[in-house]
Amino acid sequence: MRRDTSLKAGGRGAARLALGLPAGFAALTLLSARVAARRVVRPGPTEERFLTPWEFGIPYEEVSFRTRDGLRLRGWWLGSPDARRTVITLAGYKGAKHHTLGIAAALWRGGADVLLFDNRGRGDSEGEITTLGYLEQLDALAAIEYARTRSDAPLGLVGYSMGAAVAIMVAAGDERVGAVVADSPFASQRELLRAHLRRRIGLFSLPFALAAERFLPYDVREVEPIREVERISPRACLFIHGGRDTVTDPEDSRTLYARAGDPKELWIVEEADHCGSYFADRAAYAERVAGFLERHL
C-alpha cells in the first residue's frame, strides 16, 4: 500500500510540474520581453571624446531648439556664405551628431548650410528614451523649423539607418523637404526587430516579439517608412545601402526604391557593411550625395 500511495503522490507531482511548465515559460517570456523592450528604448552611453567641426577647419555655432513635446535639442550649425541649399543630417539609432560630420563637412565645402544635431536622449540633447524612429520624427521636425529660421534655401535631409527611416517619414508629410538621401534605412521597424529576434532565438521569436512590442511605450506599427515613401514624389530620393549590411537588410532599400515615385536613385555598395558606404570610398560617396542634392535642390 505504501508503494501505491507513493506512486500516486509522484504522479500528482509530475502532473503539477507539467501543468506549471507552460505558466513558467510564459512568465519567463514576459519578463525577458520586458527587459528587451527596455533595452530598445534605453539610450546608449554618451561619448565624451569626439571630433568637432573645429578639427575640420570649419567655423560653426553651437545651437539649440525645442521639439513640440518640449525637449531641448542641441547641435552644430555650419553656415556657408551665399549657401545654395540647406542640409540636415540625421544620425542613426543611439548615434550622435559627430557621427555625420564627414559628409556634413563635404556638403558644407560644396556650398551648403548644414545642421547636425543630437536626437533626444543622445549627446547633449534632453530626453530619457530613444524610440527607433517614432518620437525622433519630432526631433527632425524641430530641426527643420530651426533651419528655416536660419535660411530659406532649398532644404534636404541626409539620414543614416534610423535617421534614414525618419527622413523618409518626415519628408512624406512635410513638403519643405525637397530631397532625401536615405543611407541604410529599414522599411518597417516591426519587421526589423522581428528579424533580429529570429536570428537570436529562432523558434520562439514570434511570441517573444509580440510580448516585447506590448512593453514598448509606442506602437511599432507607426514606424513604417514603406507606407510613406511614395508620398515624397515628385521630390527626389536617393537610397544607399551596403551589400554586406547585417543590421538593416539591403532588400529594404530595394523595396523602398521600388515603392518610391520618381525621381529616385538606388546605390548598392556591395562591399560595404551597415552605414559603411561612406567609408568604402569617401570621395566617391561625397561626390554622389552632393551631386544628387545639387540636381534636386
Rosetta silent file (secondary structure, phi, psi, omega in degrees, C-alpha in Angstrom):
SEQUENCE: MRRDTSLKAGGRGAARLALGLPAGFAALTLLSARVAARRVVRPGPTEERFLTPWEFGIPYEEVSFRTRDGLRLRGWWLGSPDARRTVITLAGYKGAKHHTLGIAAALWRGGADVLLFDNRGRGDSEGEITTLGYLEQLDALAAIEYARTRSDAPLGLVGYSMGAAVAIMVAAGDERVGAVVADSPFASQRELLRAHLRRRIGLFSLPFALAAERFLPYDVREVEPIREVERISPRACLFIHGGRDTVTDPEDSRTLYARAGDPKELWIVEEADHCGSYFADRAAYAERVAGFLERHL
SCORE:     score description
SCORE:     0.000 S_00000001
   1 L     0.000  -40.094  179.540    0.000    0.000    0.000 S_00000001
   2 H   -60.816  -39.003 -179.840    2.802    2.421    0.789 S_00000001
   3 H   -62.888  -43.418 -179.807    4.239    1.804   -2.638 S_00000001
   4 H   -62.562  -43.420 -179.991    0.926    2.579   -4.307 S_00000001
   5 H   -62.178  -41.383  179.272    0.498    5.792   -2.306 S_00000001
   6 H   -63.103  -41.518  179.258    3.983    6.860   -3.209 S_00000001
   7 H   -64.149  -40.947  179.354    3.335    6.224   -6.868 S_00000001
   8 H   -64.484  -42.552  179.626    0.083    8.200   -6.757 S_00000001
   9 H   -63.551  -41.251  178.819    1.778   11.107   -4.998 S_00000001
  10 H   -64.060  -38.347  178.185    4.574   11.045   -7.518 S_00000001
  11 H   -63.786  -42.145  178.719    2.069   11.049  -10.355 S_00000001
  12 H   -64.098  -38.978  178.798    0.256   14.055   -8.920 S_00000001
  13 H   -64.266  -41.077  178.667    3.575   15.892   -8.529 S_00000001
  14 H   -64.549  -38.552  179.247    4.546   15.166  -12.111 S_00000001
  15 H   -64.574  -43.840  179.176    1.159   16.396  -13.305 S_00000001
  16 H   -62.689  -39.784  178.071    1.521   19.643  -11.349 S_00000001
  17 H   -63.312  -43.147 -179.691    5.012   20.122  -12.773 S_00000001
  18 H   -63.681  -41.321  178.951    3.761   19.508  -16.299 S_00000001
  19 H   -69.198  -30.066 -178.112    0.924   21.976  -15.846 S_00000001
  20 H   -79.050  -20.901 -178.015    3.282   24.514  -14.338 S_00000001
  21 H   -60.558  -47.965  178.588    5.775   24.408  -17.169 S_00000001
  22 H   -60.466  -40.578  179.374    3.671   26.439  -19.653 S_00000001
  23 H   -64.705  -41.647  178.663    2.899   29.037  -16.992 S_00000001
  24 H   -64.900  -40.310  178.457    6.556   29.255  -16.023 S_00000001
  25 H   -63.958  -41.828  179.691    7.612   29.578  -19.643 S_00000001
  26 H   -63.518  -41.949  179.722    5.040   32.318  -20.213 S_00000001
  27 H   -64.309  -41.995  178.604    6.225   34.227  -17.149 S_00000001
  28 H   -64.886  -39.566  178.345    9.838   33.931  -18.249 S_00000001
  29 H   -61.992  -45.453 -179.922    8.922   35.074  -21.758 S_00000001
  30 H   -63.237  -42.830  179.336    7.109   38.149  -20.427 S_00000001
  31 H   -62.856  -46.048 -179.842    9.978   39.039  -18.121 S_00000001
  32 H   -64.741  -38.415  179.261   12.529   38.648  -20.899 S_00000001
  33 H   -65.132  -38.693  178.542   10.344   40.618  -23.303 S_00000001
  34 H   -64.464  -42.384  177.789   10.067   43.460  -20.813 S_00000001
  35 H   -62.840  -43.258  179.910   13.849   43.555  -20.412 S_00000001
  36 H   -62.162  -42.259  179.020   14.287   43.530  -24.200 S_00000001
  37 H   -62.696  -38.898  177.934   11.833   46.417  -24.626 S_00000001
  38 H   -64.186  -36.319  178.947   13.727   48.447  -22.047 S_00000001
  39 H   -66.728  -35.912  179.261   16.937   47.858  -23.944 S_00000001
  40 H   -60.951  -42.296 -173.208   15.347   49.146  -27.149 S_00000001
  41 H   -93.585   -4.802 -178.878   14.404   52.480  -25.589 S_00000001
  42 L   -81.107  122.845  178.553   17.454   52.934  -23.367 S_00000001
  43 L   -62.155  150.212  176.945   19.868   55.494  -24.844 S_00000001
  44 L   -74.754  171.141 -179.899   23.419   54.366  -25.368 S_00000001
  45 L   -64.163  144.367  178.909   26.326   55.770  -23.377 S_00000001
  46 L   -79.026  128.946  178.426   27.312   59.357  -24.093 S_00000001
  47 L   -79.275  133.561 -177.937   30.685   59.692  -25.768 S_00000001
  48 L   -92.539  -24.428 -176.901   32.978   62.144  -24.022 S_00000001
  49 L  -125.028  122.442  179.592   35.627   62.435  -26.730 S_00000001
  50 L  -160.523  163.109  178.272   34.817   63.071  -30.378 S_00000001
  51 L   -75.972  150.894  175.497   35.748   65.286  -33.293 S_00000001
  52 L  -122.263  173.766  176.504   34.014   68.627  -33.852 S_00000001
  53 H   -60.219  -20.927  178.947   33.931   70.882  -36.925 S_00000001
  54 H   -57.801  -42.625  179.501   36.967   72.664  -35.453 S_00000001
  55 H   -62.733  -22.538  179.485   39.183   69.704  -36.397 S_00000001
  56 H   -93.189    0.742 -177.662   37.960   70.107  -39.983 S_00000001
  57 L    71.579   27.587 -176.415   38.724   73.819  -40.049 S_00000001
  58 L  -107.920  123.922  174.094   35.024   74.653  -40.332 S_00000001
  59 L   -67.923  139.597 -177.395   33.533   77.623  -38.462 S_00000001
  60 L  -151.743  162.171  176.387   30.399   76.587  -36.590 S_00000001
  61 E  -117.049  141.134  169.299   27.878   77.630  -33.985 S_00000001
  62 E   -84.911  122.968 -173.197   26.562   75.562  -31.093 S_00000001
  63 E  -126.609  165.272  175.457   22.791   75.883  -31.353 S_00000001
  64 E  -147.332  156.440  178.780   19.682   74.587  -29.609 S_00000001
  65 E  -158.908  162.969 -174.865   15.966   74.318  -30.340 S_00000001
  66 E  -109.004  146.616  174.677   12.886   72.722  -28.817 S_00000001
  67 L   -84.654  169.125  179.940   10.680   69.898  -30.016 S_00000001
  68 L   -65.910  -21.919  176.596    6.892   70.046  -29.989 S_00000001
  69 L   -99.069   16.916  165.756    6.872   67.900  -26.844 S_00000001
  70 L    93.009    5.414  179.812    9.169   70.307  -25.041 S_00000001
  71 L   -87.310  143.344  175.523   12.649   68.786  -25.220 S_00000001
  72 E   -93.846  122.844  176.869   15.688   70.924  -25.921 S_00000001
  73 E  -106.189  148.358 -178.368   17.938   69.500  -28.628 S_00000001
  74 E  -124.708  148.060 -177.817   21.443   70.720  -29.289 S_00000001
  75 E  -159.852 -167.054  178.304   23.526   70.727  -32.424 S_00000001
  76 E  -121.906  134.038  174.484   26.000   72.452  -34.698 S_00000001
  77 E  -107.695  119.071  176.581   25.166   74.946  -37.421 S_00000001
  78 E  -102.437   99.055 -176.891   27.702   75.088  -40.233 S_00000001
  79 L   -86.625  130.991 -179.741   26.919   78.326  -42.031 S_00000001
  80 L  -112.367  127.170  178.875   28.165   78.703  -45.609 S_00000001
  81 L   -57.313  133.278  179.006   28.420   82.177  -47.227 S_00000001
  82 L    54.748   43.778 -178.026   25.860   82.510  -50.026 S_00000001
  83 L   -59.790  136.929  179.940   24.590   78.976  -49.389 S_00000001
  84 L   -94.361  -13.279  179.615   22.652   77.488  -52.284 S_00000001
  85 E  -158.346  162.567  175.357   20.960   74.807  -50.177 S_00000001
  86 E  -120.303  134.787 -179.991   20.416   73.695  -46.581 S_00000001
  87 E  -126.826  134.253  173.806   21.048   70.125  -45.462 S_00000001
  88 E  -111.103  129.265  176.762   20.110   68.493  -42.156 S_00000001
  89 E   -98.479  140.167 -177.081   21.911   65.290  -41.201 S_00000001
  90 E  -121.390  115.549 -176.658   20.055   62.677  -39.141 S_00000001
  91 L   -74.950  166.616 -178.777   22.110   60.221  -37.092 S_00000001
  92 L   -83.604 -176.841 -179.884   21.285   56.570  -36.545 S_00000001
  93 L   -55.518  122.262 -177.697   19.917   54.664  -33.580 S_00000001
  94 L    61.465   15.894  175.607   21.877   55.695  -30.490 S_00000001
  95 L   -85.692 -179.405 -178.721   24.093   57.752  -32.793 S_00000001
  96 L  -144.714  170.568 -172.274   25.088   61.389  -32.316 S_00000001
  97 H   -58.275  -36.980 -176.567   25.755   64.479  -34.390 S_00000001
  98 H   -68.565  -15.427  177.943   29.510   63.889  -34.718 S_00000001
  99 H   -70.932  -16.595  179.648   28.833   60.578  -36.465 S_00000001
 100 H  -107.932   13.744 -173.260   27.658   62.526  -39.537 S_00000001
 101 H   -67.129  -32.702 -178.825   30.481   65.070  -39.521 S_00000001
 102 H   -59.890  -55.132  179.743   32.309   63.586  -42.525 S_00000001
 103 H   -68.741  -33.325  178.437   29.501   64.063  -45.035 S_00000001
 104 H   -61.942  -42.861  179.097   28.453   67.315  -43.367 S_00000001
 105 H   -62.730  -42.617  179.678   31.932   68.774  -43.915 S_00000001
 106 H   -63.803  -41.749 -179.964   31.906   67.732  -47.570 S_00000001
 107 H   -68.853  -37.497  176.961   28.482   69.270  -48.151 S_00000001
 108 H   -62.148  -43.847  179.390   29.490   72.483  -46.373 S_00000001
 109 H   -65.597  -22.665  177.150   32.556   72.790  -48.595 S_00000001
 110 L   -86.354    5.900  173.774   30.210   72.353  -51.567 S_00000001
 111 L   100.220   24.053  179.374   28.254   75.450  -50.593 S_00000001
 112 E  -110.808  144.624  160.615   25.532   74.200  -48.240 S_00000001
 113 E   -73.571  137.927 -178.512   24.424   75.317  -44.823 S_00000001
 114 E  -131.900  133.601  175.181   24.437   72.178  -42.705 S_00000001
 115 E  -113.781  122.208  172.847   22.693   71.410  -39.409 S_00000001
 116 E  -114.037  139.687 -179.053   23.879   68.456  -37.334 S_00000001
 117 E  -150.805  160.769  176.215   22.100   67.679  -34.065 S_00000001
 118 L   -90.809  128.569  172.845   21.702   65.104  -31.322 S_00000001
 119 L   -64.209  166.757  176.918   18.397   63.262  -31.162 S_00000001
 120 L   -53.518  138.790  178.225   16.549   63.057  -27.853 S_00000001
 121 L    76.402    5.696 -177.020   18.407   61.096  -25.224 S_00000001
 122 L  -125.923  151.665  174.549   21.686   61.383  -27.119 S_00000001
 123 L    52.033 -125.959 -177.555   24.746   63.574  -26.822 S_00000001
 124 L   -94.039    3.350 -176.949   23.962   66.996  -25.415 S_00000001
 125 L   -86.893  156.925  177.284   20.209   66.827  -26.014 S_00000001
 126 L   -77.552  166.614  177.257   17.498   66.309  -23.422 S_00000001
 127 L   123.210  149.660 -174.987   15.388   63.172  -23.198 S_00000001
 128 L  -110.789  -15.908 -176.814   15.349   59.842  -21.398 S_00000001
 129 L  -135.647  160.723  168.388   14.461   57.353  -24.143 S_00000001
 130 L  -118.576  146.799 -173.345   15.069   56.542  -27.776 S_00000001
 131 L  -126.052   18.521  173.915   12.249   55.080  -29.876 S_00000001
 132 L    54.766   36.907  172.248   13.970   53.923  -33.072 S_00000001
 133 L   114.178   -8.203 -178.671   12.205   56.457  -35.248 S_00000001
 134 L   -79.970  -69.420  178.747    8.856   57.151  -33.561 S_00000001
 135 L   -74.112  -21.318  178.924    9.487   60.238  -31.405 S_00000001
 136 H   -63.878  -16.448  172.608   12.611   61.054  -33.389 S_00000001
 137 H   -65.051  -34.946  174.908   10.310   62.351  -36.105 S_00000001
 138 H   -64.395  -35.055  178.509    9.515   65.213  -33.728 S_00000001
 139 H   -65.340  -44.861  179.545   13.245   65.848  -33.447 S_00000001
 140 H   -64.390  -39.901  178.180   13.644   66.060  -37.214 S_00000001
 141 H   -64.331  -38.419  177.427   10.659   68.401  -37.498 S_00000001
 142 H   -65.053  -37.968  177.582   12.156   70.654  -34.811 S_00000001
 143 H   -64.653  -40.216  177.440   15.427   70.705  -36.748 S_00000001
 144 H   -62.647  -45.064  178.440   13.572   71.717  -39.920 S_00000001
 145 H   -57.675  -44.793 -179.584   11.807   74.517  -38.041 S_00000001
 146 H   -65.115  -45.685 -178.481   15.126   75.785  -36.729 S_00000001
 147 H   -58.954  -35.246  179.740   16.842   75.553  -40.122 S_00000001
 148 H   -68.570  -23.185  175.691   14.047   77.609  -41.679 S_00000001
 149 H   -77.024  -16.982 -177.948   14.795   80.411  -39.210 S_00000001
 150 H  -100.501  -26.428 -175.732   18.380   80.485  -40.480 S_00000001
 151 L  -158.950  146.183  174.368   17.908   80.080  -44.214 S_00000001
 152 L  -108.351   16.263  176.810   15.192   79.874  -46.827 S_00000001
 153 L   -67.712  155.455  177.063   17.393   77.952  -49.299 S_00000001
 154 L   -51.982  141.024 -169.166   16.036   74.639  -50.616 S_00000001
 155 E  -117.481  136.901  175.773   16.260   72.003  -47.900 S_00000001
 156 E  -130.607  159.945  178.088   17.298   68.357  -47.963 S_00000001
 157 E  -116.736  136.217  173.622   17.683   65.561  -45.417 S_00000001
 158 E  -123.251  111.593 -174.629   20.568   63.081  -45.235 S_00000001
 159 E  -121.831  153.977 -178.269   19.826   60.242  -42.815 S_00000001
 160 E  -124.529  125.741  176.806   21.576   57.106  -41.645 S_00000001
 161 L    56.728 -115.031  175.128   19.870   53.879  -40.522 S_00000001
 162 H   -55.280  -42.067  178.886   17.148   55.055  -38.098 S_00000001
 163 H   -61.023  -32.363  176.353   17.835   58.585  -39.325 S_00000001
 164 H   -68.181  -42.351  176.781   17.208   57.428  -42.890 S_00000001
 165 H   -62.101  -42.600  178.311   13.856   55.953  -41.886 S_00000001
 166 H   -62.498  -43.469 -179.928   12.984   59.192  -40.089 S_00000001
 167 H   -57.741  -42.913  179.844   13.998   61.249  -43.129 S_00000001
 168 H   -63.467  -48.498 -175.719   11.622   59.253  -45.336 S_00000001
 169 H   -67.425  -39.445 -179.779    8.672   59.507  -42.951 S_00000001
 170 H   -69.828  -44.090  179.548    9.153   63.208  -42.220 S_00000001
 171 H   -61.432  -34.221 -179.811    9.663   64.150  -45.857 S_00000001
 172 H   -59.934  -32.005 -177.378    6.495   62.286  -46.795 S_00000001
 173 H  -106.528    0.771 -175.580    4.471   64.675  -44.650 S_00000001
 174 L  -134.754  105.241 -174.774    6.475   67.886  -44.981 S_00000001
 175 L   -74.981   -2.630  172.766    6.846   69.472  -48.402 S_00000001
 176 L   -68.703  -19.972  177.194    9.532   71.830  -47.120 S_00000001
 177 E   -83.365  116.820 -175.509   11.866   68.884  -47.648 S_00000001
 178 E   -92.114  -18.839 -179.623   12.962   68.982  -51.257 S_00000001
 179 E  -161.351  152.880 -178.121   15.136   65.851  -51.383 S_00000001
 180 E  -131.333  132.533  167.315   16.090   62.856  -49.244 S_00000001
 181 E  -111.982  116.423 -176.157   19.257   60.792  -49.038 S_00000001
 182 E  -115.631  105.795 -178.278   18.491   57.607  -47.074 S_00000001
 183 E  -100.413  117.977  177.609   21.566   55.538  -46.210 S_00000001
 184 L    62.078   45.264 -179.993   20.869   52.049  -44.792 S_00000001
 185 L   -75.880  160.265  166.203   17.167   52.596  -43.986 S_00000001
 186 L  -103.999  152.587 -178.442   14.773   49.960  -42.693 S_00000001
 187 L   -86.598  -28.452 -177.018   11.376   49.574  -44.310 S_00000001
 188 L  -151.884  125.269  178.294    9.482   48.588  -41.150 S_00000001
 189 H   -64.383  -40.526 -179.843   10.561   48.804  -37.527 S_00000001
 190 H   -58.370  -47.377 -178.812    8.383   45.842  -36.602 S_00000001
 191 H   -68.611  -34.110  176.749    9.975   43.651  -39.264 S_00000001
 192 H   -61.379  -50.176 -178.809   13.441   44.896  -38.346 S_00000001
 193 H   -64.593  -39.891 -179.884   13.033   43.935  -34.689 S_00000001
 194 H   -67.458  -35.666  177.864   11.467   40.593  -35.551 S_00000001
 195 H   -64.557  -40.503  178.230   14.267   39.750  -37.965 S_00000001
 196 H   -65.584  -38.355  178.956   16.850   40.383  -35.257 S_00000001
 197 H   -68.162  -38.760  178.636   14.912   38.192  -32.837 S_00000001
 198 H   -60.448  -38.761  179.740   14.615   35.366  -35.382 S_00000001
 199 H   -68.762  -29.175 -174.458   18.381   35.325  -35.756 S_00000001
 200 H   -90.490  -41.887 -173.447   18.883   35.201  -31.989 S_00000001
 201 H  -124.025   -2.374  170.862   16.200   32.873  -30.660 S_00000001
 202 H    61.762 -114.470 -168.686   14.703   31.191  -33.697 S_00000001
 203 H   -53.968  -40.850 -173.500   11.564   29.125  -32.989 S_00000001
 204 H   -95.474   15.758 -173.804   10.148   31.233  -30.146 S_00000001
 205 H   -67.403  -36.966 -175.902   10.859   34.630  -31.694 S_00000001
 206 H   -66.156  -52.090  177.592    7.280   35.483  -32.706 S_00000001
 207 H   -61.930  -34.273  177.259    5.593   35.156  -29.272 S_00000001
 208 H   -64.350  -44.277  179.906    8.600   36.891  -27.731 S_00000001
 209 H   -63.027  -44.167  179.095    8.335   39.739  -30.260 S_00000001
 210 H   -59.730  -40.245  179.048    4.596   40.138  -29.680 S_00000001
 211 H   -67.794  -44.833 -178.401    5.211   40.363  -25.939 S_00000001
 212 H   -62.808  -39.130 -179.851    8.102   42.828  -26.291 S_00000001
 213 H   -61.063  -32.450  179.827    6.059   45.105  -28.563 S_00000001
 214 H   -70.132  -23.394 -179.387    3.420   45.430  -25.836 S_00000001
 215 H   -89.020  -11.831  178.094    6.036   46.762  -23.420 S_00000001
 216 L   -72.195  144.106 -177.758    7.303   49.465  -25.755 S_00000001
 217 L   -81.938   26.025  178.003    5.946   52.967  -24.964 S_00000001
 218 L  -160.519  169.348 -178.377    4.808   53.447  -28.562 S_00000001
 219 L   -95.402  114.296 -177.775    3.240   51.468  -31.398 S_00000001
 220 H   -61.558  -22.225  179.891    5.885   49.921  -33.658 S_00000001
 221 H   -69.149  -11.862  178.187    3.325   49.855  -36.463 S_00000001
 222 H   -87.576   -0.596  179.100    3.636   53.645  -36.629 S_00000001
 223 L  -115.389   78.451 -172.775    7.255   53.408  -37.789 S_00000001
 224 L  -132.981   79.391  178.047    6.751   52.125  -41.328 S_00000001
 225 H   -54.192  -30.256 -178.553    8.741   54.049  -43.980 S_00000001
 226 H   -62.891  -27.593  178.401    7.462   51.614  -46.596 S_00000001
 227 H   -79.120  -18.779 -171.410    3.946   53.012  -46.102 S_00000001
 228 H  -105.440  -24.393 -164.454    5.122   56.609  -46.505 S_00000001
 229 H   -61.020  -33.187 -177.203    7.814   56.651  -49.159 S_00000001
 230 H   -69.025  -15.849  179.857    5.583   57.003  -52.215 S_00000001
 231 H   -78.242   -9.520 -178.203    4.220   60.299  -50.849 S_00000001
 232 L   -74.014  -38.832  179.248    7.598   62.009  -51.299 S_00000001
 233 L   -54.384  139.161   15.121    7.370   62.148  -55.113 S_00000001
 234 L   -89.988   13.885  171.406    7.793   64.406  -57.100 S_00000001
 235 L   -78.616  155.305 -165.980   10.582   65.279  -54.672 S_00000001
 236 E   -92.437  149.757  175.695   13.685   63.155  -55.082 S_00000001
 237 E  -130.876  135.868  170.180   15.030   60.197  -53.090 S_00000001
 238 E  -117.788  120.668  178.551   18.447   58.551  -53.143 S_00000001
 239 E  -104.315  128.216 -179.993   18.660   55.173  -51.400 S_00000001
 240 E  -123.638  138.522  178.700   22.121   53.918  -50.405 S_00000001
 241 E  -153.735  142.859  173.497   22.871   50.555  -48.826 S_00000001
 242 E   -80.338  134.617 -178.448   25.851   48.340  -48.129 S_00000001
 243 L   -67.677  -18.829 -179.871   25.582   44.928  -49.740 S_00000001
 244 L  -106.107   19.947 -178.940   27.029   43.273  -46.604 S_00000001
 245 L   -67.999  125.379  175.851   24.756   45.016  -44.135 S_00000001
 246 L  -111.751    6.556  177.574   23.601   42.655  -41.371 S_00000001
 247 L   -98.670  -55.171  170.220   21.792   45.313  -39.306 S_00000001
 248 L  -116.038  136.738 -172.667   19.296   46.570  -41.862 S_00000001
 249 L   -72.184  128.837  175.157   18.626   44.360  -44.855 S_00000001
 250 H   -54.206  -26.794  177.557   19.792   45.724  -48.240 S_00000001
 251 H   -62.727  -25.550  177.802   16.494   44.399  -49.589 S_00000001
 252 H   -62.687  -42.167  177.242   14.770   47.122  -47.574 S_00000001
 253 H   -66.404  -38.492  177.552   16.381   49.807  -49.732 S_00000001
 254 H   -63.641  -40.200  179.676   15.461   47.899  -52.858 S_00000001
 255 H   -67.819  -43.070  178.239   11.863   47.629  -51.648 S_00000001
 256 H   -63.495  -41.205  178.195   11.704   51.307  -50.711 S_00000001
 257 H   -61.509  -43.752  179.840   13.167   52.265  -54.075 S_00000001
 258 H   -63.084  -36.404 -178.007   10.589   50.151  -55.893 S_00000001
 259 H   -78.925  -28.813 -176.448    7.755   51.756  -53.929 S_00000001
 260 L   -68.517  153.010  173.887    9.016   55.339  -54.275 S_00000001
 261 L   -87.737  171.510  177.651    7.921   57.589  -57.098 S_00000001
 262 L   -77.106  153.846   -3.351   10.233   59.413  -59.494 S_00000001
 263 L   -80.308  146.673 -177.313   12.772   60.948  -59.376 S_00000001
 264 E  -154.476  154.686  177.257   14.702   58.308  -57.466 S_00000001
 265 E  -140.133  149.712  176.345   18.076   56.599  -57.385 S_00000001
 266 E  -129.625  130.540  179.909   19.392   53.401  -55.810 S_00000001
 267 E  -132.191  108.140  176.368   23.060   52.793  -54.999 S_00000001
 268 E  -100.408  119.338  178.328   24.115   49.440  -53.524 S_00000001
 269 E   -97.827   98.642 -166.080   27.765   49.394  -52.431 S_00000001
 270 L   -58.545  -35.394 -175.025   28.374   45.668  -52.465 S_00000001
 271 L   -86.278   -3.166 -173.039   31.481   45.579  -50.252 S_00000001
 272 L   -92.236  150.207  173.766   30.098   47.869  -47.526 S_00000001
 273 L   -98.267 -158.920 -173.285   28.525   46.920  -44.201 S_00000001
 274 L   -62.444  122.765 -178.400   25.957   48.890  -42.176 S_00000001
 275 L    54.158   27.761 -176.393   26.315   52.624  -42.911 S_00000001
 276 L   -99.847    1.572 -176.665   29.704   51.737  -44.357 S_00000001
 277 H   -64.367  -36.195  177.029   29.309   53.066  -47.888 S_00000001
 278 H   -59.088  -43.690 -175.505   30.898   56.394  -46.919 S_00000001
 279 H   -77.825  -18.645  176.970   33.975   54.610  -45.593 S_00000001
 280 H   -65.585  -37.891  176.382   34.277   52.344  -48.638 S_00000001
 281 L  -161.577   93.187 -174.189   35.206   55.391  -50.735 S_00000001
 282 H   -57.925  -45.327 -177.074   34.793   58.756  -49.029 S_00000001
 283 H   -64.717  -45.854 -179.939   35.430   60.864  -52.119 S_00000001
 284 H   -64.434  -39.425  179.713   33.049   58.894  -54.349 S_00000001
 285 H   -63.051  -50.457 -178.464   30.379   58.902  -51.651 S_00000001
 286 H   -61.039  -39.708  179.302   30.600   62.655  -51.052 S_00000001
 287 H   -65.129  -40.952 -178.325   30.541   63.327  -54.797 S_00000001
 288 H   -66.101  -46.965 -177.947   27.487   61.112  -55.300 S_00000001
 289 H   -68.360  -46.146 -179.941   25.493   62.643  -52.438 S_00000001
 290 H   -61.726  -42.415  179.391   26.497   66.235  -53.198 S_00000001
 291 H   -62.732  -41.821  177.810   25.708   65.797  -56.889 S_00000001
 292 H   -59.465  -47.416 -178.658   22.292   64.351  -56.111 S_00000001
 293 H   -67.634  -35.776  176.921   21.419   67.270  -53.826 S_00000001
 294 H   -63.031  -38.281 -178.984   22.732   69.819  -56.332 S_00000001
 295 H   -71.958  -28.904 -169.271   20.489   68.374  -59.033 S_00000001
 296 H  -115.556   -0.002  175.885   17.347   68.260  -56.928 S_00000001
 297 L  -119.174    0.000    0.000   17.535   71.235  -54.593 S_00000001
